[in-house]
Amino acid sequence: MLVSHDRTFLDRTVTDVVELDEFTHRATWFGGGWQAYRDERELARRHARERYEEYEAKRSNLAGRAQRGASGPRRVCRRPRSGRPTTTSSSSTSR
């Protein structure tokens, strides 16, 4: 085991990296040395960012649709006495 802040030294000597996650308390093993570890972490961050941006775009789209739907005309389905449903707009529904 080796602990160092000297990245040049780490690039020359390290063959594997074990990352200890401070939140999950799990260890993740990376093979290929210090630079391979850094590259893999950067790729993971990029993928996480892309997933978040996709989530945020979908969330924003759904929120916008919900806002437009809440302020637009509502459709009400009423059953006439004959038993078959009919659909009418609530703004033009008369009794």
DSSP file (Angstrom, degrees, kcal/mol; ACC not computed):
  #  RESIDUE AA STRUCTURE BP1 BP2  ACC     N-H-->O    O-->H-N    N-H-->O    O-->H-N    TCO  KAPPA ALPHA  PHI   PSI    X-CA   Y-CA   Z-CA
    1    1 A M              0   0    0      0, 0.0     2,-0.4     0, 0.0     0, 0.0   0.000 360.0 360.0 360.0 143.6    0.0    0.0    0.0
    2    2 A L        -     0   0    0      2,-0.1     2,-0.4     8,-0.0    12,-0.0  -1.000 360.0-169.6-140.2 135.2    1.2    3.5   -0.9
    3    3 A V        +     0   0    0     -2,-0.4     2,-0.3     2,-0.0     0, 0.0  -0.995  26.4 144.2-126.0 125.5   -0.1    6.9    0.0
    4    4 A S        -     0   0    0     -2,-0.4    -2,-0.1     1,-0.1     0, 0.0  -0.993  45.8-152.3-157.7 153.6    1.3   10.0   -1.7
    5    5 A H  S    S+     0   0    0     -2,-0.3     2,-1.1     5,-0.0     3,-0.1   0.411  72.8 103.5-102.2  -3.7    0.4   13.4   -3.1
    6    6 A D     >  -     0   0    0      1,-0.2     4,-2.3     2,-0.1     5,-0.1  -0.692  51.2-173.2 -84.0  99.7    3.2   13.3   -5.7
    7    7 A R  H  > S+     0   0    0     -2,-1.1     4,-2.7     1,-0.2    -1,-0.2   0.821  82.0  55.4 -68.6 -31.9    1.3   12.4   -8.9
    8    8 A T  H  > S+     0   0    0      2,-0.2     4,-1.7     1,-0.2    -1,-0.2   0.935 109.9  46.9 -63.9 -45.3    4.5   12.0  -10.9
    9    9 A F  H  > S+     0   0    0      1,-0.2     4,-1.7     2,-0.2     5,-0.3   0.912 112.3  50.5 -60.5 -43.8    5.7    9.4   -8.4
   10   10 A L  H  X S+     0   0    0     -4,-2.3     4,-2.4     1,-0.2    24,-0.5   0.905 107.0  54.0 -63.3 -41.5    2.3    7.7   -8.5
   11   11 A D  H  < S+     0   0    0     -4,-2.7    -1,-0.2     1,-0.2    -2,-0.2   0.870 113.5  43.5 -58.8 -36.8    2.3    7.6  -12.3
   12   12 A R  H  < S+     0   0    0     -4,-1.7    -1,-0.2    -5,-0.2    -2,-0.2   0.778 126.6  25.8 -80.8 -27.0    5.7    5.9  -12.3
   13   13 A T  H  < S+     0   0    0     -4,-1.7     2,-0.3    -5,-0.1    -3,-0.2   0.737  92.5  92.9-113.9 -26.8    5.1    3.4   -9.5
   14   14 A V     <  +     0   0    0     -4,-2.4    20,-0.5    -5,-0.3     3,-0.1  -0.529  31.1 169.6 -82.5 135.1    1.4    2.5   -9.1
   15   15 A T  S    S+     0   0    0      1,-0.3    17,-1.7    -2,-0.3    18,-1.1   0.620  72.5  21.1-110.9 -23.3   -0.1   -0.5  -10.9
   16   16 A D  E     -A   31   0A   0     16,-0.2     2,-0.4    15,-0.2    -1,-0.3  -0.981  64.6-152.7-142.9 152.3   -3.5   -0.6   -9.2
   17   17 A V  E     -A   30   0A   0     13,-3.0    13,-3.2    -2,-0.3     2,-0.5  -0.993   0.2-160.9-128.8 135.5   -5.6    1.9   -7.3
   18   18 A V  E     -A   29   0A   0     -2,-0.4     2,-0.5    11,-0.2    11,-0.2  -0.974  13.1-157.7-113.8 120.0   -8.2    1.2   -4.5
   19   19 A E  E     -A   28   0A   0      9,-3.0     9,-2.4    -2,-0.5     2,-0.6  -0.848   3.1-152.6-100.0 129.0  -10.6    4.0   -4.0
   20   20 A L  E     -A   27   0A   0     -2,-0.5     2,-0.5     7,-0.2     7,-0.2  -0.901  14.0-140.8-101.5 117.2  -12.4    4.2   -0.6
   21   21 A D     >  -     0   0    0      5,-3.0     4,-1.7    -2,-0.6     5,-0.3  -0.657   3.8-154.3 -81.1 123.2  -15.7    6.0   -1.0
   22   22 A E  T  4 S+     0   0    0     -2,-0.5    -1,-0.1     1,-0.2    -2,-0.0   0.718  90.8  42.3 -72.3 -20.0  -16.3    8.2    2.0
   23   23 A F  T  4 S+     0   0    0      3,-0.1    -1,-0.2     1,-0.1    -2,-0.0   0.878 125.6  28.4 -93.7 -44.6  -20.1    8.1    1.7
   24   24 A T  T  4 S-     0   0    0      2,-0.1    -2,-0.2     0, 0.0     3,-0.1   0.622  93.9-135.9 -91.5 -13.6  -20.8    4.4    0.9
   25   25 A H     <  +     0   0    0     -4,-1.7     2,-0.3     1,-0.2    -3,-0.1   0.820  58.6 135.9  61.0  33.1  -17.7    3.1    2.8
   26   26 A R        -     0   0    0     -5,-0.3    -5,-3.0     2,-0.0     2,-0.4  -0.811  51.4-133.0-110.3 152.5  -17.0    0.8   -0.1
   27   27 A A  E     -A   20   0A   0     -2,-0.3     2,-0.4    -7,-0.2    -7,-0.2  -0.879  16.4-164.9-104.4 135.8  -13.7    0.1   -1.8
   28   28 A T  E     -A   19   0A   0     -9,-2.4    -9,-3.0    -2,-0.4     2,-0.4  -0.986  11.1-144.2-121.9 128.5  -13.5    0.1   -5.6
   29   29 A W  E     -A   18   0A   0     -2,-0.4     2,-0.4   -11,-0.2   -11,-0.2  -0.771  13.7-171.6 -95.7 133.9  -10.4   -1.5   -7.4
   30   30 A F  E     -A   17   0A   0    -13,-3.2   -13,-3.0    -2,-0.4     3,-0.3  -0.994   8.4-155.5-123.0 125.5   -9.0    0.1  -10.6
   31   31 A G  E     +A   16   0A   0     -2,-0.4   -15,-0.2   -15,-0.2   -16,-0.0  -0.635  64.3  56.9 -94.7 157.5   -6.3   -1.7  -12.5
   32   32 A G  S  > S-     0   0    0    -17,-1.7     4,-0.5    -2,-0.2   -16,-0.2   0.473 100.6 -86.2 106.3   2.4   -3.9    0.0  -14.9
   33   33 A G  H  >  -     0   0    0    -18,-1.1     4,-1.9    -3,-0.3   -18,-0.2  -0.288  61.8 -48.5  95.3-179.2   -2.1    2.5  -12.7
   34   34 A W  H  > S+     0   0    0    -24,-0.5     4,-2.4   -20,-0.5     5,-0.2   0.910 131.4  47.4 -63.9 -47.4   -2.7    6.1  -11.6
   35   35 A Q  H  > S+     0   0    0      1,-0.2     4,-2.6     2,-0.2    -1,-0.2   0.892 110.9  52.1 -65.6 -38.8   -3.4    7.6  -15.0
   36   36 A A  H  X S+     0   0    0     -4,-0.5     4,-2.4     2,-0.2    -1,-0.2   0.896 109.6  51.0 -62.4 -39.5   -5.9    4.8  -15.9
   37   37 A Y  H  X S+     0   0    0     -4,-1.9     4,-2.5     2,-0.2    -2,-0.2   0.940 110.9  47.5 -60.8 -48.6   -7.6    5.5  -12.6
   38   38 A R  H  X S+     0   0    0     -4,-2.4     4,-2.2     1,-0.2    -2,-0.2   0.906 112.7  49.2 -61.6 -42.2   -7.9    9.2  -13.3
   39   39 A D  H  X S+     0   0    0     -4,-2.6     4,-2.2     2,-0.2    -1,-0.2   0.911 111.7  48.9 -63.7 -42.1   -9.2    8.5  -16.8
   40   40 A E  H  X S+     0   0    0     -4,-2.4     4,-2.3     1,-0.2    -2,-0.2   0.895 111.0  49.7 -65.3 -41.0  -11.8    6.0  -15.5
   41   41 A R  H  X S+     0   0    0     -4,-2.5     4,-2.3     2,-0.2    -1,-0.2   0.897 110.3  50.7 -65.0 -40.2  -13.0    8.5  -12.9
   42   42 A E  H  X S+     0   0    0     -4,-2.2     4,-2.4     2,-0.2    -2,-0.2   0.910 110.3  49.5 -63.7 -42.3  -13.3   11.3  -15.4
   43   43 A L  H  X S+     0   0    0     -4,-2.2     4,-2.4     2,-0.2    -2,-0.2   0.910 110.6  50.3 -62.9 -42.6  -15.3    9.0  -17.7
   44   44 A A  H  X S+     0   0    0     -4,-2.3     4,-2.3     1,-0.2    -2,-0.2   0.898 110.8  49.3 -63.1 -40.9  -17.6    8.0  -14.8
   45   45 A R  H  X S+     0   0    0     -4,-2.3     4,-2.4     2,-0.2    -2,-0.2   0.907 110.5  50.6 -64.1 -41.9  -18.1   11.7  -13.9
   46   46 A R  H  X S+     0   0    0     -4,-2.4     4,-2.3     2,-0.2    -2,-0.2   0.918 111.7  47.4 -62.9 -43.6  -18.9   12.6  -17.5
   47   47 A H  H  X S+     0   0    0     -4,-2.4     4,-2.5     2,-0.2    -1,-0.2   0.898 111.3  50.8 -65.4 -39.7  -21.5    9.7  -17.7
   48   48 A A  H  X S+     0   0    0     -4,-2.3     4,-2.2     1,-0.2    -1,-0.2   0.902 110.5  49.8 -63.4 -40.4  -23.1   10.8  -14.4
   49   49 A R  H  X S+     0   0    0     -4,-2.4     4,-2.5     2,-0.2    -2,-0.2   0.904 110.5  49.8 -64.7 -42.2  -23.3   14.4  -15.7
   50   50 A E  H  X S+     0   0    0     -4,-2.3     4,-2.3     2,-0.2    -2,-0.2   0.911 111.0  49.3 -63.4 -43.0  -25.0   13.2  -19.0
   51   51 A R  H  X S+     0   0    0     -4,-2.5     4,-2.4     1,-0.2    -2,-0.2   0.903 111.8  49.4 -62.8 -40.3  -27.5   11.1  -17.0
   52   52 A Y  H  X S+     0   0    0     -4,-2.2     4,-3.0     2,-0.2    -2,-0.2   0.916 110.0  50.3 -65.5 -42.4  -28.3   14.1  -14.8
   53   53 A E  H  X S+     0   0    0     -4,-2.5     4,-2.3     2,-0.2    -2,-0.2   0.888 111.2  48.9 -64.5 -38.6  -28.8   16.4  -17.8
   54   54 A E  H  X S+     0   0    0     -4,-2.3     4,-2.3     2,-0.2    -1,-0.2   0.921 112.9  48.0 -64.1 -43.7  -31.1   13.8  -19.4
   55   55 A Y  H  X S+     0   0    0     -4,-2.4     4,-2.8     1,-0.2    -2,-0.2   0.930 112.2  48.9 -60.5 -46.6  -33.0   13.5  -16.1
   56   56 A E  H  X S+     0   0    0     -4,-3.0     4,-2.6     1,-0.2    -2,-0.2   0.883 110.9  49.8 -64.9 -39.2  -33.3   17.3  -15.7
   57   57 A A  H  X S+     0   0    0     -4,-2.3     4,-2.3     2,-0.2    -1,-0.2   0.919 113.9  45.5 -64.7 -43.5  -34.5   17.8  -19.3
   58   58 A K  H  X S+     0   0    0     -4,-2.3     4,-2.6     2,-0.2    -2,-0.2   0.914 113.6  49.5 -65.4 -42.8  -37.2   15.2  -18.9
   59   59 A R  H  X S+     0   0    0     -4,-2.8     4,-2.5     2,-0.2    -2,-0.2   0.919 112.1  47.9 -61.8 -44.9  -38.2   16.6  -15.5
   60   60 A S  H  X S+     0   0    0     -4,-2.6     4,-2.4     2,-0.2    -1,-0.2   0.904 111.6  50.5 -63.8 -42.4  -38.4   20.1  -16.9
   61   61 A N  H  X S+     0   0    0     -4,-2.3     4,-2.4     2,-0.2    -2,-0.2   0.933 112.6  46.2 -61.4 -46.8  -40.5   18.9  -19.9
   62   62 A L  H  X S+     0   0    0     -4,-2.6     4,-2.4     1,-0.2    -2,-0.2   0.890 111.7  51.3 -65.2 -39.1  -42.9   17.0  -17.6
   63   63 A A  H  X S+     0   0    0     -4,-2.5     4,-2.3     2,-0.2    -1,-0.2   0.909 110.8  48.9 -64.2 -41.1  -43.2   20.0  -15.2
   64   64 A G  H  X S+     0   0    0     -4,-2.4     4,-2.6     2,-0.2    -2,-0.2   0.910 111.5  48.9 -63.8 -42.2  -44.0   22.3  -18.2
   65   65 A R  H  X S+     0   0    0     -4,-2.4     4,-2.4     1,-0.2    -2,-0.2   0.889 111.0  50.6 -64.2 -38.7  -46.6   19.9  -19.5
   66   66 A A  H  X S+     0   0    0     -4,-2.4     4,-2.1     2,-0.2    -2,-0.2   0.902 110.7  49.3 -66.1 -40.1  -48.1   19.6  -16.0
   67   67 A Q  H  X S+     0   0    0     -4,-2.3     4,-1.3     2,-0.2    -2,-0.2   0.934 113.7  45.1 -63.7 -46.8  -48.3   23.4  -15.8
   68   68 A R  H  X S+     0   0    0     -4,-2.6     4,-1.0     1,-0.2    -2,-0.2   0.888 114.0  50.5 -64.9 -38.2  -49.9   23.8  -19.2
   69   69 A G  H  < S+     0   0    0     -4,-2.4    -1,-0.2     1,-0.2    -2,-0.2   0.848 107.2  53.7 -68.2 -34.3  -52.3   21.0  -18.4
   70   70 A A  H  < S+     0   0    0     -4,-2.1    -1,-0.2     1,-0.2    -2,-0.2   0.803 114.6  40.2 -71.5 -28.7  -53.3   22.5  -15.1
   71   71 A S  H  < S+     0   0    0     -4,-1.3    -1,-0.2    -5,-0.1    -2,-0.2   0.556 103.1  84.1 -98.0  -8.5  -54.2   25.8  -16.6
   72   72 A G  S  < S-     0   0    0     -4,-1.0     2,-0.1     1,-0.2    -3,-0.0  -0.252  94.9 -69.3 -87.0 177.5  -55.9   24.5  -19.8
   73   73 A P        -     0   0    0      0, 0.0     2,-0.3     0, 0.0    -1,-0.2  -0.380  50.0-134.3 -66.9 144.3  -59.5   23.3  -20.3
   74   74 A R        -     0   0    0     -3,-0.1    16,-2.9    -2,-0.1     2,-0.5  -0.762   7.7-135.4-100.2 146.2  -60.4   20.1  -18.6
   75   75 A R  E     -B   89   0B   0     -2,-0.3     2,-0.5    14,-0.2    14,-0.2  -0.872  19.3-162.3-102.6 131.7  -62.2   17.3  -20.2
   76   76 A V  E     -B   88   0B   0     12,-2.7    12,-2.4    -2,-0.5     2,-0.7  -0.938   8.7-149.8-117.4 133.0  -65.0   15.8  -18.2
   77   77 A C  E     -B   87   0B   0     -2,-0.5     2,-0.4    10,-0.2    10,-0.2  -0.900  21.1-178.7-103.8 116.1  -66.5   12.4  -18.9
   78   78 A R  E     -B   86   0B   0      8,-1.8     8,-2.1    -2,-0.7    -2,-0.0  -0.901  23.9-131.3-115.6 145.0  -70.2   12.2  -17.8
   79   79 A R        -     0   0    0     -2,-0.4    -2,-0.0     6,-0.2     2,-0.0  -0.828  20.9-149.2 -94.9 117.6  -72.5    9.2  -18.1
   80   80 A P    >   -     0   0    0      0, 0.0     3,-2.0     0, 0.0     0, 0.0  -0.285  35.6 -96.1 -73.5 172.8  -75.8   10.1  -19.6
   81   81 A R  T 3  S+     0   0    0      1,-0.3    -2,-0.0     2,-0.1     0, 0.0   0.730 121.3  69.4 -64.5 -20.7  -78.8    8.1  -18.5
   82   82 A S  T 3  S-     0   0    0      2,-0.2    -1,-0.3     1,-0.1    -3,-0.0   0.678 110.3-119.4 -73.2 -14.4  -78.4    5.8  -21.5
   83   83 A G  S <  S+     0   0    0     -3,-2.0    -2,-0.1     1,-0.3    -1,-0.1   0.256  76.5 116.3  98.3 -12.6  -75.2    4.4  -19.9
   84   84 A R        -     0   0    0      1,-0.0    -1,-0.3    -5,-0.0    -2,-0.2  -0.780  65.7-122.6 -92.4 133.0  -72.8    5.4  -22.6
   85   85 A P        -     0   0    0      0, 0.0     2,-0.3     0, 0.0    -6,-0.2  -0.438  25.4-166.7 -73.5 146.1  -70.1    7.8  -21.6
   86   86 A T  E     -B   78   0B   0     -8,-2.1    -8,-1.8    -2,-0.1     2,-0.5  -0.956  13.7-135.6-126.5 150.7  -69.7   11.1  -23.5
   87   87 A T  E     +B   77   0B   0     -2,-0.3     2,-0.3   -10,-0.2   -10,-0.2  -0.916  28.3 168.5-111.0 130.0  -66.8   13.5  -23.3
   88   88 A T  E     -B   76   0B   0    -12,-2.4   -12,-2.7    -2,-0.5     2,-0.4  -0.917  38.6-105.1-133.0 160.1  -67.4   17.2  -23.0
   89   89 A S  E >   -B   75   0B   0     -2,-0.3     3,-1.3   -14,-0.2     4,-0.4  -0.707  25.6-134.3 -83.4 137.2  -65.2   20.2  -22.2
   90   90 A S  T 3  S+     0   0    0    -16,-2.9     3,-0.5    -2,-0.4    -1,-0.1   0.754 103.6  60.8 -66.1 -23.9  -65.8   21.6  -18.7
   91   91 A S  T 3  S+     0   0    0    -17,-0.3    -1,-0.3     1,-0.2   -16,-0.1   0.730 113.7  35.1 -76.1 -19.0  -65.9   25.2  -20.0
   92   92 A S  S <  S+     0   0    0     -3,-1.3     2,-0.3     2,-0.1    -1,-0.2   0.259  86.7 125.0-115.4  10.4  -68.9   24.3  -22.2
   93   93 A T        -     0   0    0     -3,-0.5     2,-0.3    -4,-0.4    -3,-0.0  -0.553  37.3-175.5 -73.9 127.6  -70.7   21.9  -19.9
   94   94 A S              0   0    0     -2,-0.3    -2,-0.1     1,-0.1    -3,-0.0  -0.889 360.0 360.0-120.6 157.1  -74.2   22.8  -19.2
   95   95 A R              0   0    0     -2,-0.3    -1,-0.1     0, 0.0    -2,-0.0   0.393 360.0 360.0-110.5 360.0  -76.7   21.2  -16.8
